[in-house]
Amino acid sequence: MIDNLALGLSHGLMMLAAFLLLKRPDLDREPSPHDTPEKPAPKTRPGA
């Protein structure tokens, strides 16, 4: 019984991880050389 539980739990978690990875929007997007890079927000130090 414990073997089936361990196998089911581990495989279920792997399926969940694969599903969440495949659902990511950046997985299907490849930037072209003509795209302009996004500028990051300027970093400021608190109290400076």
N, CA, C and O atoms as a Tripos MOL2 file, in Angstrom:
@<TRIPOS>MOLECULE
protein
  192   191    48     0     0
PROTEIN
NO_CHARGES

@<TRIPOS>ATOM
      1 N           0.8290   -1.1960    0.0000 N.3       1 MET1
      2 CA          0.0000    0.0000    0.0000 C.3       1 MET1
      3 C           0.8690    1.2550    0.0000 C.2       1 MET1
      4 O           0.5980    2.1870   -0.7570 O.2       1 MET1
      5 N           1.8980    1.2970    0.8250 N.am      2 ILE2
      6 CA          2.7410    2.4910    0.9080 C.3       2 ILE2
      7 C           3.5040    2.7020   -0.3940 C.2       2 ILE2
      8 O           3.7760    3.8440   -0.7640 O.2       2 ILE2
      9 N           3.8540    1.6240   -1.0970 N.am      3 ASP3
     10 CA          4.5670    1.7730   -2.3600 C.3       3 ASP3
     11 C           3.6720    2.4500   -3.3940 C.2       3 ASP3
     12 O           4.1340    3.3230   -4.1280 O.2       3 ASP3
     13 N           2.4030    2.0610   -3.4610 N.am      4 ASN4
     14 CA          1.4910    2.6780   -4.4160 C.3       4 ASN4
     15 C           1.2620    4.1440   -4.0760 C.2       4 ASN4
     16 O           1.1540    4.9780   -4.9750 O.2       4 ASN4
     17 N           1.1880    4.4590   -2.8040 N.am      5 LEU5
     18 CA          1.0070    5.8440   -2.3800 C.3       5 LEU5
     19 C           2.2280    6.6830   -2.7630 C.2       5 LEU5
     20 O           2.0850    7.7910   -3.2810 O.2       5 LEU5
     21 N           3.4070    6.1610   -2.5130 N.am      6 ALA6
     22 CA          4.6270    6.9030   -2.8340 C.3       6 ALA6
     23 C           4.7590    7.0940   -4.3440 C.2       6 ALA6
     24 O           5.1240    8.1780   -4.7980 O.2       6 ALA6
     25 N           4.4720    6.0680   -5.1150 N.am      7 LEU7
     26 CA          4.5370    6.1970   -6.5740 C.3       7 LEU7
     27 C           3.4920    7.1780   -7.0880 C.2       7 LEU7
     28 O           3.7950    8.0120   -7.9410 O.2       7 LEU7
     29 N           2.2820    7.0900   -6.5860 N.am      8 GLY8
     30 CA          1.2270    7.9900   -7.0300 C.3       8 GLY8
     31 C           1.5230    9.4340   -6.6690 C.2       8 GLY8
     32 O           1.3020   10.3360   -7.4780 O.2       8 GLY8
     33 N           2.0210    9.6600   -5.4660 N.am      9 LEU9
     34 CA          2.3320   11.0180   -5.0350 C.3       9 LEU9
     35 C           3.4740   11.6130   -5.8520 C.2       9 LEU9
     36 O           3.3810   12.7540   -6.3050 O.2       9 LEU9
     37 N           4.5300   10.8650   -6.0390 N.am     10 SER10
     38 CA          5.6800   11.3990   -6.7790 C.3      10 SER10
     39 C           5.3210   11.6520   -8.2420 C.2      10 SER10
     40 O           5.7080   12.6780   -8.8020 O.2      10 SER10
     41 N           4.5870   10.7330   -8.8670 N.am     11 HIS11
     42 CA          4.2060   10.9370  -10.2580 C.3      11 HIS11
     43 C           3.1830   12.0640  -10.3940 C.2      11 HIS11
     44 O           3.2080   12.8090  -11.3740 O.2      11 HIS11
     45 N           2.3010   12.1900   -9.4350 N.am     12 GLY12
     46 CA          1.3440   13.2850   -9.4680 C.3      12 GLY12
     47 C           2.0210   14.6400   -9.3600 C.2      12 GLY12
     48 O           1.6390   15.5850  -10.0500 O.2      12 GLY12
     49 N           3.0260   14.7400   -8.4970 N.am     13 LEU13
     50 CA          3.7590   15.9990   -8.3570 C.3      13 LEU13
     51 C           4.5630   16.3100   -9.6200 C.2      13 LEU13
     52 O           4.6720   17.4730  -10.0090 O.2      13 LEU13
     53 N           5.1230   15.2890  -10.2590 N.am     14 MET14
     54 CA          5.8480   15.5210  -11.5060 C.3      14 MET14
     55 C           4.8960   15.9750  -12.6110 C.2      14 MET14
     56 O           5.2540   16.8350  -13.4160 O.2      14 MET14
     57 N           3.6950   15.4110  -12.6600 N.am     15 MET15
     58 CA          2.7120   15.8390  -13.6590 C.3      15 MET15
     59 C           2.2800   17.2800  -13.4010 C.2      15 MET15
     60 O           2.1040   18.0490  -14.3460 O.2      15 MET15
     61 N           2.1110   17.6470  -12.1540 N.am     16 LEU16
     62 CA          1.7480   19.0110  -11.8140 C.3      16 LEU16
     63 C           2.8560   19.9830  -12.2280 C.2      16 LEU16
     64 O           2.5710   21.0420  -12.7870 O.2      16 LEU16
     65 N           4.0980   19.6340  -11.9620 N.am     17 ALA17
     66 CA          5.2210   20.4900  -12.3420 C.3      17 ALA17
     67 C           5.3010   20.6340  -13.8590 C.2      17 ALA17
     68 O           5.5310   21.7350  -14.3590 O.2      17 ALA17
     69 N           5.1150   19.5400  -14.6010 N.am     18 ALA18
     70 CA          5.1540   19.6090  -16.0630 C.3      18 ALA18
     71 C           4.0140   20.4680  -16.5910 C.2      18 ALA18
     72 O           4.2100   21.2580  -17.5150 O.2      18 ALA18
     73 N           2.8290   20.3220  -16.0160 N.am     19 PHE19
     74 CA          1.6830   21.1180  -16.4530 C.3      19 PHE19
     75 C           1.9330   22.6000  -16.2040 C.2      19 PHE19
     76 O           1.6460   23.4230  -17.0740 O.2      19 PHE19
     77 N           2.4570   22.9540  -15.0460 N.am     20 LEU20
     78 CA          2.7200   24.3560  -14.7380 C.3      20 LEU20
     79 C           3.8260   24.9340  -15.6160 C.2      20 LEU20
     80 O           3.7730   26.1070  -15.9860 O.2      20 LEU20
     81 N           4.8240   24.1240  -15.9530 N.am     21 LEU21
     82 CA          5.8830   24.6000  -16.8420 C.3      21 LEU21
     83 C           5.3760   24.8070  -18.2600 C.2      21 LEU21
     84 O           5.7650   25.7690  -18.9220 O.2      21 LEU21
     85 N           4.5170   23.9220  -18.7330 N.am     22 LEU22
     86 CA          3.9910   24.0490  -20.0900 C.3      22 LEU22
     87 C           2.9890   25.1950  -20.2100 C.2      22 LEU22
     88 O           2.7410   25.6830  -21.3130 O.2      22 LEU22
     89 N           2.4230   25.6230  -19.1100 N.am     23 LYS23
     90 CA          1.4310   26.7000  -19.1200 C.3      23 LYS23
     91 C           2.0770   28.0750  -19.0970 C.2      23 LYS23
     92 O           1.3720   29.0740  -19.2360 O.2      23 LYS23
     93 N           3.3790   28.1650  -18.9280 N.am     24 ARG24
     94 CA          4.0560   29.4630  -18.8450 C.3      24 ARG24
     95 C           3.9650   30.1950  -20.1790 C.2      24 ARG24
     96 O           4.1530   29.5790  -21.2280 O.2      24 ARG24
     97 N           3.6780   31.5080  -20.1620 N.am     25 PRO25
     98 CA          3.5430   32.2400  -21.4210 C.3      25 PRO25
     99 C           4.8790   32.4840  -22.1260 C.2      25 PRO25
    100 O           4.9080   32.6040  -23.3510 O.2      25 PRO25
    101 N           5.9820   32.5610  -21.3820 N.am     26 ASP26
    102 CA          7.2640   32.8340  -22.0280 C.3      26 ASP26
    103 C           7.8680   31.5940  -22.6710 C.2      26 ASP26
    104 O           8.9230   31.6820  -23.3000 O.2      26 ASP26
    105 N           7.2310   30.4580  -22.5280 N.am     27 LEU27
    106 CA          7.7460   29.2380  -23.1380 C.3      27 LEU27
    107 C           7.5750   29.2630  -24.6530 C.2      27 LEU27
    108 O           8.3710   28.6650  -25.3760 O.2      27 LEU27
    109 N           6.5420   29.9490  -25.1370 N.am     28 ASP28
    110 CA          6.2220   29.9380  -26.5590 C.3      28 ASP28
    111 C           6.6840   31.2080  -27.2630 C.2      28 ASP28
    112 O           6.3210   31.4320  -28.4180 O.2      28 ASP28
    113 N           7.4750   32.0430  -26.5960 N.am     29 ARG29
    114 CA          7.8920   33.3160  -27.1670 C.3      29 ARG29
    115 C           9.4030   33.3530  -27.2720 C.2      29 ARG29
    116 O          10.1200   33.1060  -26.3020 O.2      29 ARG29
    117 N           9.8720   33.6670  -28.4700 N.am     30 GLU30
    118 CA         11.3050   33.7960  -28.6730 C.3      30 GLU30
    119 C          11.5800   35.2010  -29.1900 C.2      30 GLU30
    120 O          11.0490   35.5840  -30.2320 O.2      30 GLU30
    121 N          12.3880   35.9660  -28.4940 N.am     31 PRO31
    122 CA         12.6340   37.3430  -28.9380 C.3      31 PRO31
    123 C          13.4250   37.3670  -30.2400 C.2      31 PRO31
    124 O          14.3540   36.5830  -30.4320 O.2      31 PRO31
    125 N          13.0450   38.2770  -31.1260 N.am     32 SER32
    126 CA         13.7730   38.4110  -32.3870 C.3      32 SER32
    127 C          14.8580   39.4690  -32.2160 C.2      32 SER32
    128 O          14.8230   40.2380  -31.2550 O.2      32 SER32
    129 N          15.8100   39.5170  -33.1260 N.am     33 PRO33
    130 CA         16.8790   40.5240  -33.0150 C.3      33 PRO33
    131 C          16.3560   41.9480  -33.1860 C.2      33 PRO33
    132 O          17.0190   42.8980  -32.7690 O.2      33 PRO33
    133 N          15.1760   42.1150  -33.7950 N.am     34 HIS34
    134 CA         14.6280   43.4440  -34.0380 C.3      34 HIS34
    135 C          13.8250   43.9800  -32.8570 C.2      34 HIS34
    136 O          13.4500   45.1530  -32.8560 O.2      34 HIS34
    137 N          13.5550   43.1520  -31.8580 N.am     35 ASP35
    138 CA         12.8310   43.6120  -30.6800 C.3      35 ASP35
    139 C          13.7120   44.5420  -29.8570 C.2      35 ASP35
    140 O          14.9190   44.3350  -29.7340 O.2      35 ASP35
    141 N          13.0870   45.5640  -29.3000 N.am     36 THR36
    142 CA         13.8410   46.4530  -28.4230 C.3      36 THR36
    143 C          13.8550   45.8600  -27.0250 C.2      36 THR36
    144 O          12.8230   45.3950  -26.5420 O.2      36 THR36
    145 N          15.0020   45.8700  -26.3720 N.am     37 PRO37
    146 CA         15.0500   45.3000  -25.0160 C.3      37 PRO37
    147 C          14.2770   46.1840  -24.0490 C.2      37 PRO37
    148 O          14.3010   47.4110  -24.1470 O.2      37 PRO37
    149 N          13.5950   45.5380  -23.1190 N.am     38 GLU38
    150 CA         12.8600   46.2750  -22.1030 C.3      38 GLU38
    151 C          13.8530   46.8500  -21.1020 C.2      38 GLU38
    152 O          14.7610   46.1550  -20.6450 O.2      38 GLU38
    153 N          13.6760   48.1220  -20.7650 N.am     39 LYS39
    154 CA         14.5770   48.7430  -19.8030 C.3      39 LYS39
    155 C          14.0980   48.4320  -18.3970 C.2      39 LYS39
    156 O          12.9230   48.6310  -18.0860 O.2      39 LYS39
    157 N          14.9860   47.9490  -17.5480 N.am     40 PRO40
    158 CA         14.5860   47.6820  -16.1650 C.3      40 PRO40
    159 C          14.3510   48.9790  -15.4130 C.2      40 PRO40
    160 O          14.8860   50.0280  -15.7710 O.2      40 PRO40
    161 N          13.5570   48.8950  -14.3850 N.am     41 ALA41
    162 CA         13.2860   50.0810  -13.5590 C.3      41 ALA41
    163 C          14.5760   50.4970  -12.8720 C.2      41 ALA41
    164 O          15.3610   49.6440  -12.4580 O.2      41 ALA41
    165 N          14.8040   51.8000  -12.7470 N.am     42 PRO42
    166 CA         16.0480   52.2480  -12.0900 C.3      42 PRO42
    167 C          16.0400   51.8090  -10.6160 C.2      42 PRO42
    168 O          15.0320   51.8970   -9.9150 O.2      42 PRO42
    169 N          17.1820   51.3470  -10.1990 N.am     43 LYS43
    170 CA         17.3170   50.8880   -8.8290 C.3      43 LYS43
    171 C          17.7550   52.0540   -7.9510 C.2      43 LYS43
    172 O          18.7510   52.7250   -8.2240 O.2      43 LYS43
    173 N          17.0040   52.2710   -6.9140 N.am     44 THR44
    174 CA         17.3720   53.3230   -5.9700 C.3      44 THR44
    175 C          17.5250   52.7020   -4.5880 C.2      44 THR44
    176 O          16.8330   51.7540   -4.2190 O.2      44 THR44
    177 N          18.4260   53.2570   -3.8710 N.am     45 ARG45
    178 CA         18.6390   52.7780   -2.5040 C.3      45 ARG45
    179 C          17.7660   53.5920   -1.5630 C.2      45 ARG45
    180 O          17.6800   54.8120   -1.6970 O.2      45 ARG45
    181 N          17.1250   52.9350   -0.6210 N.am     46 PRO46
    182 CA         16.3300   53.7020    0.3370 C.3      46 PRO46
    183 C          17.2280   54.5480    1.2320 C.2      46 PRO46
    184 O          18.2340   54.0680    1.7530 O.2      46 PRO46
    185 N          16.8570   55.7930    1.4010 N.am     47 GLY47
    186 CA         17.6060   56.6790    2.2660 C.3      47 GLY47
    187 C          18.7980   57.3300    1.5910 C.2      47 GLY47
    188 O          19.5710   58.0300    2.2460 O.2      47 GLY47
    189 N          18.9630   57.1120    0.2890 N.am     48 ALA48
    190 CA         20.1120   57.7060   -0.4070 C.3      48 ALA48
    191 C          19.7440   58.9970   -1.0780 C.2      48 ALA48
    192 O          20.5910   59.6290   -1.7090 O.2      48 ALA48
@<TRIPOS>BOND
     1     1     2 1
     2     2     3 1
     3     3     4 2
     4     3     5 am
     5     5     6 1
     6     6     7 1
     7     7     8 2
     8     7     9 am
     9     9    10 1
    10    10    11 1
    11    11    12 2
    12    11    13 am
    13    13    14 1
    14    14    15 1
    15    15    16 2
    16    15    17 am
    17    17    18 1
    18    18    19 1
    19    19    20 2
    20    19    21 am
    21    21    22 1
    22    22    23 1
    23    23    24 2
    24    23    25 am
    25    25    26 1
    26    26    27 1
    27    27    28 2
    28    27    29 am
    29    29    30 1
    30    30    31 1
    31    31    32 2
    32    31    33 am
    33    33    34 1
    34    34    35 1
    35    35    36 2
    36    35    37 am
    37    37    38 1
    38    38    39 1
    39    39    40 2
    40    39    41 am
    41    41    42 1
    42    42    43 1
    43    43    44 2
    44    43    45 am
    45    45    46 1
    46    46    47 1
    47    47    48 2
    48    47    49 am
    49    49    50 1
    50    50    51 1
    51    51    52 2
    52    51    53 am
    53    53    54 1
    54    54    55 1
    55    55    56 2
    56    55    57 am
    57    57    58 1
    58    58    59 1
    59    59    60 2
    60    59    61 am
    61    61    62 1
    62    62    63 1
    63    63    64 2
    64    63    65 am
    65    65    66 1
    66    66    67 1
    67    67    68 2
    68    67    69 am
    69    69    70 1
    70    70    71 1
    71    71    72 2
    72    71    73 am
    73    73    74 1
    74    74    75 1
    75    75    76 2
    76    75    77 am
    77    77    78 1
    78    78    79 1
    79    79    80 2
    80    79    81 am
    81    81    82 1
    82    82    83 1
    83    83    84 2
    84    83    85 am
    85    85    86 1
    86    86    87 1
    87    87    88 2
    88    87    89 am
    89    89    90 1
    90    90    91 1
    91    91    92 2
    92    91    93 am
    93    93    94 1
    94    94    95 1
    95    95    96 2
    96    95    97 am
    97    97    98 1
    98    98    99 1
    99    99   100 2
   100    99   101 am
   101   101   102 1
   102   102   103 1
   103   103   104 2
   104   103   105 am
   105   105   106 1
   106   106   107 1
   107   107   108 2
   108   107   109 am
   109   109   110 1
   110   110   111 1
   111   111   112 2
   112   111   113 am
   113   113   114 1
   114   114   115 1
   115   115   116 2
   116   115   117 am
   117   117   118 1
   118   118   119 1
   119   119   120 2
   120   119   121 am
   121   121   122 1
   122   122   123 1
   123   123   124 2
   124   123   125 am
   125   125   126 1
   126   126   127 1
   127   127   128 2
   128   127   129 am
   129   129   130 1
   130   130   131 1
   131   131   132 2
   132   131   133 am
   133   133   134 1
   134   134   135 1
   135   135   136 2
   136   135   137 am
   137   137   138 1
   138   138   139 1
   139   139   140 2
   140   139   141 am
   141   141   142 1
   142   142   143 1
   143   143   144 2
   144   143   145 am
   145   145   146 1
   146   146   147 1
   147   147   148 2
   148   147   149 am
   149   149   150 1
   150   150   151 1
   151   151   152 2
   152   151   153 am
   153   153   154 1
   154   154   155 1
   155   155   156 2
   156   155   157 am
   157   157   158 1
   158   158   159 1
   159   159   160 2
   160   159   161 am
   161   161   162 1
   162   162   163 1
   163   163   164 2
   164   163   165 am
   165   165   166 1
   166   166   167 1
   167   167   168 2
   168   167   169 am
   169   169   170 1
   170   170   171 1
   171   171   172 2
   172   171   173 am
   173   173   174 1
   174   174   175 1
   175   175   176 2
   176   175   177 am
   177   177   178 1
   178   178   179 1
   179   179   180 2
   180   179   181 am
   181   181   182 1
   182   182   183 1
   183   183   184 2
   184   183   185 am
   185   185   186 1
   186   186   187 1
   187   187   188 2
   188   187   189 am
   189   189   190 1
   190   190   191 1
   191   191   192 2
@<TRIPOS>SUBSTRUCTURE
     1 MET1         2 RESIDUE 1 A MET
     2 ILE2         6 RESIDUE 1 A ILE
     3 ASP3        10 RESIDUE 1 A ASP
     4 ASN4        14 RESIDUE 1 A ASN
     5 LEU5        18 RESIDUE 1 A LEU
     6 ALA6        22 RESIDUE 1 A ALA
     7 LEU7        26 RESIDUE 1 A LEU
     8 GLY8        30 RESIDUE 1 A GLY
     9 LEU9        34 RESIDUE 1 A LEU
    10 SER10       38 RESIDUE 1 A SER
    11 HIS11       42 RESIDUE 1 A HIS
    12 GLY12       46 RESIDUE 1 A GLY
    13 LEU13       50 RESIDUE 1 A LEU
    14 MET14       54 RESIDUE 1 A MET
    15 MET15       58 RESIDUE 1 A MET
    16 LEU16       62 RESIDUE 1 A LEU
    17 ALA17       66 RESIDUE 1 A ALA
    18 ALA18       70 RESIDUE 1 A ALA
    19 PHE19       74 RESIDUE 1 A PHE
    20 LEU20       78 RESIDUE 1 A LEU
    21 LEU21       82 RESIDUE 1 A LEU
    22 LEU22       86 RESIDUE 1 A LEU
    23 LYS23       90 RESIDUE 1 A LYS
    24 ARG24       94 RESIDUE 1 A ARG
    25 PRO25       98 RESIDUE 1 A PRO
    26 ASP26      102 RESIDUE 1 A ASP
    27 LEU27      106 RESIDUE 1 A LEU
    28 ASP28      110 RESIDUE 1 A ASP
    29 ARG29      114 RESIDUE 1 A ARG
    30 GLU30      118 RESIDUE 1 A GLU
    31 PRO31      122 RESIDUE 1 A PRO
    32 SER32      126 RESIDUE 1 A SER
    33 PRO33      130 RESIDUE 1 A PRO
    34 HIS34      134 RESIDUE 1 A HIS
    35 ASP35      138 RESIDUE 1 A ASP
    36 THR36      142 RESIDUE 1 A THR
    37 PRO37      146 RESIDUE 1 A PRO
    38 GLU38      150 RESIDUE 1 A GLU
    39 LYS39      154 RESIDUE 1 A LYS
    40 PRO40      158 RESIDUE 1 A PRO
    41 ALA41      162 RESIDUE 1 A ALA
    42 PRO42      166 RESIDUE 1 A PRO
    43 LYS43      170 RESIDUE 1 A LYS
    44 THR44      174 RESIDUE 1 A THR
    45 ARG45      178 RESIDUE 1 A ARG
    46 PRO46      182 RESIDUE 1 A PRO
    47 GLY47      186 RESIDUE 1 A GLY
    48 ALA48      190 RESIDUE 1 A ALA
